[in-house]
Structure formats: structure tokens, C-alpha cells
Amino acid sequence: MIRPHRSERVLVLAPIGRDAEVASAVLRGAGLSALVCRDIGDVVQELRAGAAVLVIAQEALADAARDGIGEWIAHQPPWSDLPVFVVTGNPSRLDHARTLRQLSWLGNLLLLDRPLRRATLVSVVRSAIRARQRQYAAREVLAAREREVEARDQFLAMLGHELRNPLGAIVLALDVIDRRGTAEPRQLDVVRRQSRQLSRLVDDLLDVSRVTSGKIALHRHPVELAVLTGRAVEAMQPPAAAAGVSLRAEIAPGEVPVLGDPVRLEQVIANLVGNAVKYNRPGGHVVVSLETSGGDAVLRVRDDGIGLAEADLERVFDTFVQVDSGLDRARGGLGLGLTLVKTLVTMHGGQVRADSAGAGKGSTFTVRLPLAAPADRPAGPRRDAAAPEVRPRRVLVIDDSPDNREVAQSALEMLGHKVSLAGDGPSGIEEAFRYDPEVVVIDIGLPGLDGYEVARRLRAARGRGMVLIALTGYGQPDDRQRALAAGFDLHLTKPVEIEALRRAIERFDPGV
Ligand code: ADP
């Protein structure tokens, strides 16, 4: 026999006479499922397993029933309102009202008078089953929502984790600069690289579903993995030093060109090194080696830390998996780093594996990436950012953030331009008429008059006589469209590097 769904099970308790037998025969005869219970304890047990409706004889509702069934009913979850049909002994009107009052602890209660008519019993039970099915359906919806909320919370937690790494490096690098009183290129490099990493993360976040479903787009181009590895290891020196772990790179001489996304590859290395440091102890060692072998770049992160049991070597790459040990818990983390590593390495056409001689014996994580074909090898070093022979231009910056205005001014003056500033839309327009700029850089989220409106009014007043550049945190394709429709010549999404600003202004210079 097929077991009925819990939302269809009719529980029957009528301990005296043949009532239970008769009622269940009637229900079964109508194609409904009826389960005859022996006593209150039995009812409570079956209720826990799930039921559509309880049909119970009034004489069975003694104190024990109130303790057992009443208790269960009082503690039903919010989606549940179990229908209870009480088959009464005496059908007089007065007794009805009193009985209803007395049995109100049964909640969703209906009194059925004896003698019970078959058709009545079948139709009220059918109707109760229907209502109960809706309740179970609501429960499913609630459970699905709960799972979604849980997944979102986990995602947010992962996000915090992912944002903290670059932020940590930036804060430390700035501290070093502050204490030294001067900025060395090394620290500036860290800040620049990690800021880029942050903005890439924010880009991905704007499309949350893309990231959660693993659809991260790679920006691949020829990359020298030896250089990148050196840089990534350097970026991890401060956390390693803080943990008292020595971190060393062993990079074999020669080029190791791969076709990859440098930000993501750096993320892979940072994650592996971060783990090797984290799952270690003070005085421990981490060695990152890079060599080529059989057409592959082979990157190894070796540590002499807590190691991994054989059973965990594959499992650690699964989402949210953390090896269950009190020690590991204290190390924080969300069990996502290695999932990220595996996804990213696989997307690059590579493989990653974990090896360990066992708990306490250290671990080695090996990443293999295909070497780039000769045509895809990295080009020579990039041209330096500032181009001194720029024609000085009058640039007006309209931005409500004093910090943004100030750095925009420094950057533009560094590029050789003359700069005027305004902090909101109306004063920006006023300044545009007074200063007569050739280029206006406008933030979109301005108080009062937003950047689109400022652009519209300047265009209306000056035609195409000035270059309008939107510099904004809104970076979706729609935002770009809207900016162009409002009259902007160009839409730049924050953060913008000096080089991008220089190119943007030069692009509209008729002399170039
Ligand atoms: P997290 O470090 O945030 O917990 P990961 O996905 O990076 O998440 O790692 C998953 C688990 O694999 C860790 O919780 C840890 O138990 C184990 N693990 C990762 N790297 C190492 C390592 N180098 N040595 C020992 N165990 C490791």
C-alpha cells in the first residue's frame, strides 16, 4: 500500500465501542486514509509524524488528553493549525456551547454530533484535508525561504571574509607608511593592488547571483606567473610575520607565462598561503615554489603545520567544509577559500590538489596551470602612467565628497591641468558659467540637483562646447546608458586610476 502523505493522514481515537472502526471504515470507503490510534500517547506520536486532522470521541478527552494533545497543539509551529473533530455524546444546544468553551484548548475545533452521518463525516474530513494541505504547502515555502536566508547569510559572511583580506593588507601597508613617514614603492604597490582587488570584488558583488552560482567571468590575458607569485607572496608577508610563520618563495629561474586573470590568480595564491599560515603554529614554515613541468606551471604551497587526514584531502575543496576540530574553529574562516581556489583554478584550465602525510605533518597544495602558447606571452613592461606633454586644460570637478574633490584635484593638477571645484549641482552650474571649463567631471549622486540634471542643463546652455565626464559609483550598463542620454561624453565608474583619467581627458583633446 502507498503510504499517505502526512497532510492526508486522518487520526481516529474512539476507545469505547465500535466508533473508531466504523468511522475509519467510512473514511476508507470514501478513498481517505484513516489511522486508528490506541490511546492518547499513540495520538501524540502520530501527530509528531504529521497528520491532516484528528477525529476524537469526546469521552477520550480526559486530563491526560489535555496534557498530551493539548501540549502538542499549544506548541504547533506558526504555519500549523491542526483541525480537531470531536464526536460529542450529547447533541443538545446548551451543551454544545459549554463543550466548545471547555474544549477550547483544542484550538481549531469542530463538534460532530452523534449519530454521525457518513456523508457529513466524509465531507468535513475532505475539507479539513484540503485546508491542511495548504498549511503544509505554506510550511514548504517557509522552509525554502529559510534556506534562502541561510544561504544569503553564508554568502554575506563569505563576502566579509573576502573583503577583509585586501582591506587588511591596505590597512597594514598604510600603517607602515605612516610610521616610516614616507611611502616606499613596495607599500604603495600593495595598496594599489589590493585596492584593485577590492574594486574587482565589488564589481562581482553587483551581480550577486552570478557569483553565488559560480559564474565569475575571468579577465584573462598573458601573465608572468613568476612575477605574480613573487608579488602575492610579498603581500602575504605581513600576516605571516604576525602569525610568527616564516614565508619564503622559491621561484625557479626562467619565465612562467600563463594566460590568466592576474587578480584571480593572485587570489588563489593568497588563499593557499593564507591557509598555510593559518593552519600552522608560531615558528612554522611556508614555502611557495614555482616551476614548469610537462607544459604546465606548477605552483606548490608547502607548510609544516597541522596537516590533513587522508579522508579530508578531497573534501576540503567543497563549499563550507572545514575540518572538524576545536583548533580549526578558533581559526575562524568560512570554509570557502579552497572552494574559490578550486573554481578559479578549474576556470583557468588547471587543477589543484592537497597532499599531507597526516595530521600534524604539514600539507602541500599543488596548483597546475597550462603554460601560455608563445603568441600569448606577456608583453614588455607597461608604459609609465603620467604623460608630461599634456595640454593644460581648465577642468571643473563637481563632487559632494570633500575627499573625492581633493584627490581629483591633486590627480588632475599632477596631469598638468588647472582645476576648479564645486560641492553640489547648483554651485557647479554657477561655477561652470564663471570658470568656463573645457572639461567638467561630475559625480552622479549629488544632493539637490543630481549629476544627470547638471549635465542636461550644461548641455542645454553650452551645446557640445565642453566635455562632460560622469565619475560615479553607479556602474551598471543601465547607468552608463542613462549618463550618455543625459549628455555625458563619457561614463567612468569609481574607483578611477590616474591613467584612466588622463586617457579620458586626452581622448577629447582635438590636438591629440
Ligand atoms: P577556511 O580556511 O575559511 O576554513 P578553506 O576552504 O580555505 O576555508 O579551507 C577549508 C578547510 O581545509 C579549513 O577549514 C581547514 O580545516 C583545511 N585546510 C585548509 N588549508 C589547510 C592547510 N594548509 N593545512 C591544514 N588544513 C588546511
Residues whose N, C-alpha, C, O or C-beta is under 5 A from the ligand:
A	BS01	ADP	N275 A276 Y279 I306 G307 L308 V316 V321 Q322 V323 D328 G332 G333 L334 G335 L336 G337 L338 T339 S363
